[in-house]
Every structure is written in C-alpha cells, then in structure tokens.
Amino acid sequence: MLIGRERQLGQLDALLSEARLGKGRALVLRGSAGIGKTVLLDHAVQQASGFQVLHYTAVESEAELPFACLHALLGPLLVRLSEIPETQAHALRAALALKSMASTNRLAVYAGALSLFGVAAEGAPLLVVVDDAHWLDRPSAEALTFAARPARAASTWCSTSMAAATAISPPASAFWITCSIA
C-alpha cells in the first residue's frame, strides 16, 4: 500500500488505461533514492492485466556491457525475429551476441528493437519497465529512447531514476509523462 502517492498512482493508472486504448506513452519517474520509485513501478506491473510485461532492473555491473538491458528485455521476443525486416533482425542478432558479425549498425539495431516491440504490441498492450535506469548501458539506453520516441500504439514505457531523465531525455514530439516524487 502506498500512502501519499495518490497523484502518482493516478498517473500510472491513466497511462495503463490509455495504453489499453492503443495510445502508447512513456513515463520517467524521478526522485531521490529510497523514495518509492520501484514500488510505484511494481504497482504499474501489478495493474497491467492483459499486458505483455517486459521488466529489467539495471545493475552497475552491467553498465559497461553493450546491449545488456536490450538483451534481457528482448529475450522473450526473440522467437519473433522472423516477423521483422531481415536487416534489422540480423543487426539485433549481432548486437545481442546471437550471431557473429564484423560490425553492427546501431541504427538497424535500434530500428529492430522498435520493430520487435511493435510486433509484440500487436496482440496485446506492451509494458516495458526499466528500474534503476541510471545503470543502463549506453547502447540500450539509446535503443530504448529510439523505440519510445514514436510512442508506439498499444505500448507503454516506464523507467525510474533521476539519471533516466538525463540519459533518456524525452523528445518534444513524444507523449511523455514525468512524475517527480518529492
């Protein structure tokens, strides 16, 4: 039970309701350590009935491993790689160390992540949750920013930490909700 967080709970519930109607949004929860951001994200996950939920908690030990977060988030979706353009699937396989390749085209990786999230969101709303985003590896942060930018229909994005607001800065054209927790 969360006490004194009615406004934030209402924003999370509204975000999920809109996603159920096909309106994708992104959310960044910012606040000091220990103030309850993770509890709010847990609330969102618990309220996400009917959603496919992809959840990752970033850790310091993986902050320097390129695409560590993306690898964890996309793991359940990799069986659907054949449903996205081959160039993107190929780039994702290389970035996620599933296939050997001399170089990786980051734009193709980012577009592949966006396409794979889009494929996943076709059947049911998709909730992507990243906790402790200040520990995200840079390539994953860039890929998630790229994927969240169009505010894909029927999908929702949540991440926490003050650093997420800096590393994953919302573009003016996207629909972002920011909850600052005091």
C-alpha positions as CSV (number, residue, x, y, z in Angstrom):
1,M,0.0,0.0,0.0
2,L,1.3,3.4,-1.0
3,I,0.5,6.3,1.3
4,G,0.6,9.9,-0.1
5,R,1.2,8.8,-3.7
6,E,-2.4,9.2,-5.0
7,R,-1.3,11.6,-7.7
8,Q,1.4,9.3,-9.0
9,L,-0.8,6.2,-8.8
10,G,-3.4,8.1,-10.7
11,Q,-0.9,9.0,-13.4
12,L,0.2,5.4,-13.7
13,D,-3.3,4.1,-13.9
14,A,-4.2,6.7,-16.5
15,L,-1.1,5.6,-18.5
16,L,-2.2,2.0,-18.5
17,S,-5.8,2.9,-19.4
18,E,-4.6,4.9,-22.4
19,A,-2.3,2.0,-23.5
20,R,-5.3,-0.3,-23.3
21,L,-7.0,2.0,-25.8
22,G,-4.0,1.9,-28.1
23,K,-2.3,5.1,-27.1
24,G,1.3,4.4,-26.3
25,R,3.1,6.7,-23.8
26,A,6.4,6.9,-22.0
27,L,7.0,7.7,-18.3
28,V,10.0,8.6,-16.3
29,L,9.8,8.5,-12.6
30,R,12.4,10.8,-10.9
31,G,13.3,11.2,-7.3
32,S,15.8,10.6,-4.6
33,A,17.0,7.1,-3.7
34,G,14.6,5.3,-1.4
35,I,11.6,7.5,-2.1
36,G,9.5,4.7,-3.6
37,K,10.0,4.7,-7.4
38,T,10.4,1.0,-7.5
39,V,7.2,0.5,-5.5
40,L,5.4,2.7,-8.0
41,L,6.7,0.6,-10.9
42,D,5.7,-2.6,-9.1
43,H,2.2,-1.1,-8.8
44,A,2.1,-0.5,-12.6
45,V,3.2,-4.1,-13.3
46,Q,0.5,-5.4,-10.9
47,Q,-2.2,-3.3,-12.6
48,A,-1.1,-4.3,-16.1
49,S,-3.6,-7.2,-16.5
50,G,-3.8,-8.1,-20.2
51,F,-0.4,-6.6,-20.9
52,Q,2.7,-8.3,-22.0
53,V,5.3,-7.1,-19.5
54,L,9.0,-6.8,-20.1
55,H,10.9,-5.8,-17.0
56,Y,14.6,-5.1,-16.4
57,T,16.4,-3.8,-13.3
58,A,19.7,-2.3,-14.4
59,V,22.7,-3.1,-12.3
60,E,26.1,-1.4,-12.0
61,S,28.0,-4.5,-13.0
62,E,26.3,-4.5,-16.5
63,A,26.5,-0.7,-17.1
64,E,29.6,-1.2,-19.3
65,L,28.2,-4.3,-21.3
66,P,26.8,-3.0,-24.6
67,F,23.1,-4.0,-25.1
68,A,22.9,-5.9,-21.7
69,C,19.5,-4.3,-21.0
70,L,18.2,-4.8,-24.5
71,H,19.3,-8.5,-24.4
72,A,17.3,-9.0,-21.2
73,L,14.2,-7.1,-22.4
74,L,14.1,-8.7,-25.8
75,G,14.8,-12.2,-24.7
76,P,11.1,-13.3,-24.6
77,L,10.6,-11.7,-28.0
78,L,13.5,-13.2,-29.9
79,V,11.3,-16.1,-31.2
80,R,9.5,-13.4,-33.3
81,L,12.6,-12.1,-35.1
82,S,11.4,-13.6,-38.3
83,E,8.5,-11.1,-38.2
84,I,10.7,-8.0,-38.6
85,P,12.8,-6.9,-41.6
86,E,15.7,-9.2,-42.1
87,T,18.3,-6.4,-41.9
88,Q,17.0,-5.4,-38.5
89,A,16.8,-9.0,-37.3
90,H,20.4,-9.6,-38.5
91,A,21.6,-6.5,-36.7
92,L,19.8,-7.5,-33.5
93,R,21.3,-11.0,-33.6
94,A,24.7,-9.4,-33.9
95,A,24.2,-6.8,-31.1
96,L,22.8,-9.4,-28.7
97,A,25.7,-11.8,-29.4
98,L,23.5,-14.4,-31.0
99,K,25.4,-14.2,-34.3
100,S,29.0,-13.3,-35.2
101,M,29.3,-10.1,-37.3
102,A,32.3,-7.9,-38.0
103,S,30.4,-4.7,-37.2
104,T,27.0,-3.7,-36.0
105,N,24.9,-0.9,-37.5
106,R,23.4,0.7,-34.4
107,L,20.5,2.3,-36.3
108,A,19.5,-1.1,-37.6
109,V,19.7,-2.4,-34.0
110,Y,17.5,0.4,-32.7
111,A,15.0,0.0,-35.6
112,G,15.0,-3.7,-34.9
113,A,14.2,-3.2,-31.3
114,L,11.4,-0.8,-32.3
115,S,10.0,-3.3,-34.8
116,L,10.2,-6.2,-32.3
117,F,8.4,-4.1,-29.6
118,G,5.8,-3.2,-32.3
119,V,5.3,-6.8,-33.2
120,A,4.8,-7.7,-29.5
121,A,2.3,-4.9,-29.1
122,E,0.1,-6.1,-31.9
123,G,-1.5,-8.8,-29.8
124,A,-1.8,-7.0,-26.5
125,P,-0.6,-3.8,-24.9
126,L,3.1,-3.9,-24.1
127,L,4.5,-2.6,-20.8
128,V,8.3,-2.1,-20.8
129,V,9.6,-1.4,-17.3
130,V,13.2,-0.4,-16.6
131,D,14.2,0.1,-13.0
132,D,17.4,1.8,-11.8
133,A,17.9,3.3,-15.3
134,H,20.9,5.3,-14.2
135,W,22.8,2.0,-14.5
136,L,21.7,1.3,-18.1
137,D,24.4,0.6,-20.6
138,R,24.5,3.4,-23.2
139,P,23.6,1.4,-26.3
140,S,20.5,0.0,-24.6
141,A,19.5,3.5,-23.3
142,E,19.9,4.8,-26.9
143,A,17.8,1.9,-28.3
144,L,15.1,2.4,-25.7
145,T,15.0,6.1,-26.4
146,F,14.7,5.4,-30.1
147,A,11.9,2.9,-29.6
148,A,10.0,5.1,-27.1
149,R,10.2,8.2,-29.3
150,P,7.2,7.3,-31.6
151,A,5.1,6.4,-28.6
152,R,4.0,3.3,-30.3
153,A,0.3,2.4,-30.3
154,A,-0.7,0.0,-27.6
155,S,2.6,0.2,-25.7
156,T,3.7,1.9,-22.6
157,W,7.2,2.6,-21.3
158,C,8.3,3.2,-17.7
159,S,11.7,3.8,-16.3
160,T,12.9,5.1,-13.0
161,S,15.7,7.2,-11.5
162,M,16.9,10.7,-11.9
163,A,19.6,9.6,-14.3
164,A,17.0,8.2,-16.7
165,A,15.6,11.6,-17.2
166,T,19.0,12.7,-18.4
167,A,20.1,9.6,-20.3
168,I,16.7,9.1,-21.8
169,S,15.5,12.7,-22.4
170,P,12.0,12.9,-23.9
171,P,11.7,14.4,-27.3
172,A,9.2,17.2,-27.7
173,S,7.2,15.2,-30.2
174,A,6.6,12.2,-28.0
175,F,4.0,11.8,-25.3
176,W,5.9,11.6,-22.0
177,I,4.5,11.9,-18.5
178,T,7.1,12.8,-15.9
179,C,6.3,12.2,-12.2
180,S,8.7,14.0,-9.9
181,I,8.4,12.4,-6.5
182,A,9.2,14.7,-3.5
